[in-house]
């Protein structure tokens, strides 16, 4: 199984319900990374991770926690 990492700082509000629907339909584990509280929706498959404020902090954190494969 795979996991999706989402940079929540730049994620368009219009796409949030579309993403949530697919996360639930497919049971995809998702990590939303942002420098402020965001809400993609309520799901047992979504984990929210808040990072320090800054232009690339969410991107840098995603790169830091990714593993090959």
CORPE-V513781 format. One record per pair of residues at least 6 apart in sequence whose C-alpha atoms are under 8 Angstrom apart, sorted by the first residue. I is the first residue (numbers start at 0). J is the second residue. Records with the same first field share a line. If there is no record, write none. Layout:
# CORPE-V513781
I = J, J
This chain:
# CORPE-V513781
0 = 27
1 = 27, 28
2 = 27, 28, 29, 30
3 = 27, 28, 29, 30
4 = 29, 30, 31, 32, 61
5 = 29, 30, 31, 32
6 = 31, 32, 33, 57, 58, 61
7 = 31, 32, 33, 37, 57
8 = 32, 33, 34, 35, 57
15 = 39, 40
16 = 39, 40
18 = 39
19 = 39, 40, 42
21 = 27
22 = 28, 29, 44
23 = 42, 44
26 = 44
27 = 44
28 = 44, 45, 46
29 = 44, 45, 46
30 = 45, 46, 47, 48
31 = 39, 45, 46, 47, 48
32 = 47, 48, 49, 50, 57, 60, 61
33 = 47, 48, 49, 50, 56, 57
34 = 49, 50, 51, 52, 53, 56, 57
35 = 49, 50, 52
36 = 49
37 = 47
50 = 56, 57, 60
